[in-house]
């Protein structure tokens, strides 16, 4: 179990970093709650795959 936590720690840090980048006031005002969640998921997937955000 501890090994799984260590392996996921890097991914969790990247997700936290990219969520912080996405959560700007402009995005918070633009999207509705459901659209925001979908847009954030798409952004996170893009950011993790491309890693050039």
N, CA, C and O atoms as a Tinker XYZ file with bonds, in Angstrom:
   212  protein
     1  N      0.817000   -1.192000    0.000000    73     2
     2  CA     0.000000    0.000000    0.000000    64     1     3
     3  C      0.867000    1.265000    0.000000    63     2     4     5
     4  O      0.555000    2.219000   -0.713000    81     3
     5  N      1.933000    1.288000    0.775000    73     3     6
     6  CA     2.777000    2.475000    0.809000    64     5     7
     7  C      3.414000    2.742000   -0.537000    63     6     8     9
     8  O      3.589000    3.895000   -0.932000    81     7
     9  N      3.763000    1.674000   -1.245000    73     7    10
    10  CA     4.380000    1.848000   -2.551000    64     9    11
    11  C      3.412000    2.548000   -3.506000    63    10    12    13
    12  O      3.827000    3.406000   -4.284000    81    11
    13  N      2.134000    2.191000   -3.454000    73    11    14
    14  CA     1.139000    2.831000   -4.308000    64    13    15
    15  C      1.046000    4.323000   -4.022000    63    14    16    17
    16  O      0.915000    5.127000   -4.945000    81    15
    17  N      1.112000    4.693000   -2.762000    73    15    18
    18  CA     1.038000    6.107000   -2.399000    64    17    19
    19  C      2.235000    6.870000   -2.939000    63    18    20    21
    20  O      2.090000    7.999000   -3.407000    81    19
    21  N      3.410000    6.268000   -2.880000    73    19    22
    22  CA     4.604000    6.932000   -3.389000    64    21    23
    23  C      4.546000    7.074000   -4.903000    63    22    24    25
    24  O      4.968000    8.092000   -5.452000    81    23
    25  N      4.023000    6.054000   -5.580000    73    23    26
    26  CA     3.927000    6.117000   -7.033000    64    25    27
    27  C      2.929000    7.179000   -7.468000    63    26    28    29
    28  O      3.134000    7.844000   -8.483000    81    27
    29  N      1.863000    7.342000   -6.719000    73    27    30
    30  CA     0.828000    8.311000   -7.076000    64    29    31
    31  C      1.136000    9.724000   -6.600000    63    30    32    33
    32  O      0.464000   10.668000   -7.017000    81    31
    33  N      2.115000    9.891000   -5.754000    73    31    34
    34  CA     2.416000   11.209000   -5.198000    64    33    35
    35  C      2.803000   12.202000   -6.288000    63    34    36    37
    36  O      2.386000   13.359000   -6.245000    81    35
    37  N      3.585000   11.767000   -7.252000    73    35    38
    38  CA     3.994000   12.659000   -8.332000    64    37    39
    39  C      2.819000   13.088000   -9.188000    63    38    40    41
    40  O      2.713000   14.250000   -9.582000    81    39
    41  N      1.943000   12.146000   -9.472000    73    39    42
    42  CA     0.753000   12.464000  -10.270000    64    41    43
    43  C     -0.149000   13.421000   -9.500000    63    42    44    45
    44  O     -0.689000   14.369000  -10.069000    81    43
    45  N     -0.308000   13.168000   -8.205000    73    43    46
    46  CA    -1.146000   14.045000   -7.382000    64    45    47
    47  C     -0.591000   15.467000   -7.346000    63    46    48    49
    48  O     -1.354000   16.432000   -7.383000    81    47
    49  N      0.725000   15.599000   -7.273000    73    47    50
    50  CA     1.338000   16.934000   -7.276000    64    49    51
    51  C      1.125000   17.633000   -8.616000    63    50    52    53
    52  O      0.860000   18.835000   -8.657000    81    51
    53  N      1.240000   16.880000   -9.714000    73    51    54
    54  CA     0.984000   17.471000  -11.026000    64    53    55
    55  C     -0.466000   17.915000  -11.155000    63    54    56    57
    56  O     -0.739000   18.998000  -11.672000    81    55
    57  N     -1.401000   17.084000  -10.689000    73    55    58
    58  CA    -2.812000   17.455000  -10.749000    64    57    59
    59  C     -3.084000   18.714000   -9.935000    63    58    60    61
    60  O     -3.826000   19.594000  -10.372000    81    59
    61  N     -2.489000   18.797000   -8.763000    73    59    62
    62  CA    -2.663000   19.980000   -7.913000    64    61    63
    63  C     -2.127000   21.230000   -8.613000    63    62    64    65
    64  O     -2.756000   22.288000   -8.586000    81    63
    65  N     -0.968000   21.092000   -9.235000    73    63    66
    66  CA    -0.347000   22.215000   -9.952000    64    65    67
    67  C     -1.224000   22.682000  -11.112000    63    66    68    69
    68  O     -1.466000   23.878000  -11.275000    81    67
    69  N     -1.700000   21.719000  -11.922000    73    67    70
    70  CA    -2.496000   22.078000  -13.088000    64    69    71
    71  C     -3.889000   22.593000  -12.703000    63    70    72    73
    72  O     -4.440000   23.449000  -13.394000    81    71
    73  N     -4.461000   22.080000  -11.608000    73    71    74
    74  CA    -5.739000   22.611000  -11.140000    64    73    75
    75  C     -5.587000   24.067000  -10.722000    63    74    76    77
    76  O     -6.468000   24.889000  -10.975000    81    75
    77  N     -4.470000   24.382000  -10.083000    73    75    78
    78  CA    -4.208000   25.760000   -9.662000    64    77    79
    79  C     -4.090000   26.676000  -10.876000    63    78    80    81
    80  O     -4.563000   27.813000  -10.854000    81    79
    81  N     -3.457000   26.175000  -11.933000    73    79    82
    82  CA    -3.333000   26.961000  -13.165000    64    81    83
    83  C     -4.706000   27.207000  -13.787000    63    82    84    85
    84  O     -4.974000   28.299000  -14.289000    81    83
    85  N     -5.573000   26.196000  -13.755000    73    83    86
    86  CA    -6.891000   26.315000  -14.392000    64    85    87
    87  C     -7.852000   27.181000  -13.583000    63    86    88    89
    88  O     -8.715000   27.843000  -14.159000    81    87
    89  N     -7.719000   27.186000  -12.282000    73    87    90
    90  CA    -8.675000   27.888000  -11.416000    64    89    91
    91  C     -8.361000   29.381000  -11.308000    63    90    92    93
    92  O     -7.969000   29.875000  -10.251000    81    91
    93  N     -8.542000   30.079000  -12.415000    73    91    94
    94  CA    -8.382000   31.523000  -12.427000    64    93    95
    95  C     -9.776000   32.134000  -12.431000    63    94    96    97
    96  O    -10.729000   31.478000  -12.851000    81    95
    97  N     -9.915000   33.360000  -11.980000    73    95    98
    98  CA   -11.244000   33.980000  -11.907000    64    97    99
    99  C    -11.982000   33.998000  -13.247000    63    98   100   101
   100  O    -13.207000   33.881000  -13.285000    81    99
   101  N    -11.247000   34.142000  -14.328000    73    99   102
   102  CA   -11.882000   34.172000  -15.642000    64   101   103
   103  C    -12.615000   32.859000  -15.926000    63   102   104   105
   104  O    -13.736000   32.879000  -16.434000    81   103
   105  N    -12.003000   31.729000  -15.607000    73   103   106
   106  CA   -12.650000   30.435000  -15.821000    64   105   107
   107  C    -13.783000   30.210000  -14.839000    63   106   108   109
   108  O    -14.813000   29.641000  -15.203000    81   107
   109  N    -13.612000   30.642000  -13.610000    73   107   110
   110  CA   -14.654000   30.457000  -12.603000    64   109   111
   111  C    -15.931000   31.216000  -12.959000    63   110   112   113
   112  O    -17.033000   30.736000  -12.694000    81   111
   113  N    -15.788000   32.384000  -13.549000    73   111   114
   114  CA   -16.964000   33.177000  -13.934000    64   113   115
   115  C    -17.583000   32.682000  -15.234000    63   114   116   117
   116  O    -18.791000   32.811000  -15.429000    81   115
   117  N    -16.781000   32.122000  -16.115000    73   115   118
   118  CA   -17.242000   31.772000  -17.453000    64   117   119
   119  C    -18.102000   30.505000  -17.475000    63   118   120   121
   120  O    -19.126000   30.470000  -18.157000    81   119
   121  N    -17.700000   29.466000  -16.737000    73   119   122
   122  CA   -18.358000   28.169000  -16.797000    64   121   123
   123  C    -19.425000   28.018000  -15.721000    63   122   124   125
   124  O    -19.301000   28.565000  -14.625000    81   123
   125  N    -20.480000   27.266000  -16.050000    73   123   126
   126  CA   -21.418000   26.832000  -15.013000    64   125   127
   127  C    -20.730000   25.722000  -14.223000    63   126   128   129
   128  O    -19.651000   25.268000  -14.605000    81   127
   129  N    -21.344000   25.281000  -13.123000    73   127   130
   130  CA   -20.685000   24.279000  -12.274000    64   129   131
   131  C    -20.423000   22.972000  -13.012000    63   130   132   133
   132  O    -19.335000   22.406000  -12.903000    81   131
   133  N    -21.402000   22.491000  -13.757000    73   131   134
   134  CA   -21.204000   21.218000  -14.468000    64   133   135
   135  C    -20.219000   21.387000  -15.620000    63   134   136   137
   136  O    -19.368000   20.527000  -15.848000    81   135
   137  N    -20.337000   22.490000  -16.338000    73   135   138
   138  CA   -19.403000   22.730000  -17.436000    64   137   139
   139  C    -17.983000   22.940000  -16.919000    63   138   140   141
   140  O    -17.013000   22.550000  -17.569000    81   139
   141  N    -17.871000   23.554000  -15.753000    73   139   142
   142  CA   -16.550000   23.788000  -15.168000    64   141   143
   143  C    -15.838000   22.469000  -14.874000    63   142   144   145
   144  O    -14.655000   22.309000  -15.175000    81   143
   145  N    -16.574000   21.529000  -14.283000    73   143   146
   146  CA   -15.976000   20.231000  -13.970000    64   145   147
   147  C    -15.517000   19.522000  -15.237000    63   146   148   149
   148  O    -14.425000   18.955000  -15.274000    81   147
   149  N    -16.345000   19.554000  -16.270000    73   147   150
   150  CA   -15.974000   18.923000  -17.536000    64   149   151
   151  C    -14.772000   19.611000  -18.175000    63   150   152   153
   152  O    -13.868000   18.945000  -18.679000    81   151
   153  N    -14.760000   20.926000  -18.156000    73   151   154
   154  CA   -13.649000   21.678000  -18.747000    64   153   155
   155  C    -12.362000   21.433000  -17.968000    63   154   156   157
   156  O    -11.291000   21.308000  -18.561000    81   155
   157  N    -12.462000   21.363000  -16.645000    73   155   158
   158  CA   -11.277000   21.112000  -15.833000    64   157   159
   159  C    -10.721000   19.715000  -16.118000    63   158   160   161
   160  O     -9.507000   19.542000  -16.224000    81   159
   161  N    -11.601000   18.720000  -16.243000    73   159   162
   162  CA   -11.153000   17.366000  -16.568000    64   161   163
   163  C    -10.432000   17.334000  -17.913000    63   162   164   165
   164  O     -9.381000   16.708000  -18.046000    81   163
   165  N    -10.997000   18.007000  -18.896000    73   163   166
   166  CA   -10.373000   18.043000  -20.217000    64   165   167
   167  C     -9.027000   18.762000  -20.166000    63   166   168   169
   168  O     -8.064000   18.329000  -20.798000    81   167
   169  N     -8.963000   19.854000  -19.419000    73   167   170
   170  CA    -7.706000   20.580000  -19.286000    64   169   171
   171  C     -6.649000   19.718000  -18.600000    63   170   172   173
   172  O     -5.498000   19.685000  -19.036000    81   171
   173  N     -7.031000   19.025000  -17.538000    73   171   174
   174  CA    -6.083000   18.179000  -16.817000    64   173   175
   175  C     -5.580000   17.042000  -17.703000    63   174   176   177
   176  O     -4.392000   16.721000  -17.694000    81   175
   177  N     -6.477000   16.442000  -18.457000    73   175   178
   178  CA    -6.061000   15.374000  -19.366000    64   177   179
   179  C     -5.077000   15.911000  -20.403000    63   178   180   181
   180  O     -4.051000   15.288000  -20.677000    81   179
   181  N     -5.396000   17.065000  -20.972000    73   179   182
   182  CA    -4.509000   17.689000  -21.954000    64   181   183
   183  C     -3.159000   18.034000  -21.339000    63   182   184   185
   184  O     -2.112000   17.765000  -21.928000    81   183
   185  N     -3.191000   18.630000  -20.155000    73   183   186
   186  CA    -1.956000   19.064000  -19.501000    64   185   187
   187  C     -1.064000   17.870000  -19.162000    63   186   188   189
   188  O      0.157000   17.951000  -19.300000    81   187
   189  N     -1.661000   16.771000  -18.724000    73   187   190
   190  CA    -0.870000   15.592000  -18.380000    64   189   191
   191  C     -0.296000   14.902000  -19.613000    63   190   192   193
   192  O      0.808000   14.360000  -19.572000    81   191
   193  N     -1.040000   14.924000  -20.694000    73   191   194
   194  CA    -0.555000   14.268000  -21.907000    64   193   195
   195  C      0.504000   15.094000  -22.624000    63   194   196   197
   196  O      1.511000   14.552000  -23.080000    81   195
   197  N      0.284000   16.402000  -22.725000    73   195   198
   198  CA     1.187000   17.269000  -23.477000    64   197   199
   199  C      2.318000   17.785000  -22.583000    63   198   200   201
   200  O      3.463000   17.883000  -23.024000    81   199
   201  N      1.999000   18.113000  -21.333000    73   199   202
   202  CA     2.958000   18.635000  -20.348000    64   201   203
   203  C      3.715000   19.875000  -20.852000    63   202   204   205
   204  O      4.900000   20.055000  -20.573000    81   203
   205  N      3.019000   20.693000  -21.577000    73   203   206
   206  CA     3.618000   21.922000  -22.066000    64   205   207
   207  C      2.703000   23.107000  -21.740000    63   206   208   209
   208  O      2.543000   24.031000  -22.537000    81   207
   209  N      2.117000   23.051000  -20.560000    73   207   210
   210  CA     1.159000   24.071000  -20.140000    64   209   211
   211  C      1.890000   25.154000  -19.406000    63   210   212
   212  O      1.274000   26.121000  -18.959000    81   211
